[in-house]
Amino acid sequence: MREGLLPTVLGTAVTASGVALRGKFPAVGWGVLGFGLAHIVLGAIDLIEHRRA
């Protein structure tokens, strides 16, 4: 499995959960959404950094 793929996929799931939570618990939803976006960004950096040439 490529390095960085797992955090990116996990970040996508956490971001979706944050979007779902924003309706009922806005503060928690925004926090979870930001946490998920951070995972996506860091996972994407790993994916780009460890590309096979």
BELURCOR-V730621 format. One record per residue. N is the residue number from 1. RES is the residue in one small letter. SS is DSSP state (~ for helix, > for strand, _ for the rest). PHI is phi in degrees with one decimal (999 if undefined). OMEGA is omega as a letter, one per 40 degrees, with the letter a starting at -180 (999 if undefined). Layout:
n=N res=RES ss=SS phi=PHI omega=OMEGA
n=N res=RES ss=SS phi=PHI omega=OMEGA
This chain:
n=1 res=m ss=_ phi=999 omega=a
n=2 res=r ss=_ phi=-68.2 omega=i
n=3 res=e ss=_ phi=-67.4 omega=a
n=4 res=g ss=_ phi=100.7 omega=a
n=5 res=l ss=~ phi=-71.8 omega=a
n=6 res=l ss=~ phi=-63.3 omega=i
n=7 res=p ss=~ phi=-62.8 omega=i
n=8 res=t ss=~ phi=-67.9 omega=i
n=9 res=v ss=~ phi=-67.7 omega=i
n=10 res=l ss=~ phi=-62.2 omega=i
n=11 res=g ss=~ phi=-62.1 omega=i
n=12 res=t ss=~ phi=-64.4 omega=i
n=13 res=a ss=~ phi=-66.2 omega=a
n=14 res=v ss=~ phi=-68.0 omega=i
n=15 res=t ss=~ phi=-63.0 omega=i
n=16 res=a ss=~ phi=-62.8 omega=i
n=17 res=s ss=~ phi=-64.7 omega=i
n=18 res=g ss=~ phi=-63.6 omega=i
n=19 res=v ss=~ phi=-63.4 omega=i
n=20 res=a ss=~ phi=-67.7 omega=a
n=21 res=l ss=~ phi=-77.3 omega=a
n=22 res=r ss=_ phi=-60.1 omega=a
n=23 res=g ss=_ phi=-68.0 omega=a
n=24 res=k ss=_ phi=-93.4 omega=a
n=25 res=f ss=_ phi=-128.5 omega=a
n=26 res=p ss=~ phi=-58.4 omega=a
n=27 res=a ss=~ phi=-66.0 omega=i
n=28 res=v ss=~ phi=-66.3 omega=i
n=29 res=g ss=~ phi=-60.0 omega=i
n=30 res=w ss=~ phi=-65.1 omega=i
n=31 res=g ss=~ phi=-64.6 omega=i
n=32 res=v ss=~ phi=-65.4 omega=i
n=33 res=l ss=~ phi=-61.1 omega=i
n=34 res=g ss=~ phi=-64.2 omega=i
n=35 res=f ss=~ phi=-62.8 omega=i
n=36 res=g ss=~ phi=-66.4 omega=i
n=37 res=l ss=~ phi=-63.6 omega=i
n=38 res=a ss=~ phi=-63.1 omega=i
n=39 res=h ss=~ phi=-63.8 omega=i
n=40 res=i ss=~ phi=-62.7 omega=a
n=41 res=v ss=~ phi=-63.5 omega=a
n=42 res=l ss=~ phi=-66.5 omega=i
n=43 res=g ss=~ phi=-66.1 omega=i
n=44 res=a ss=~ phi=-66.1 omega=i
n=45 res=i ss=~ phi=-62.0 omega=i
n=46 res=d ss=~ phi=-62.1 omega=a
n=47 res=l ss=~ phi=-62.5 omega=a
n=48 res=i ss=~ phi=-70.8 omega=a
n=49 res=e ss=~ phi=-66.4 omega=a
n=50 res=h ss=_ phi=-107.8 omega=i
n=51 res=r ss=_ phi=-67.3 omega=i
n=52 res=r ss=_ phi=-86.7 omega=a
n=53 res=a ss=_ phi=-85.5 omega=999
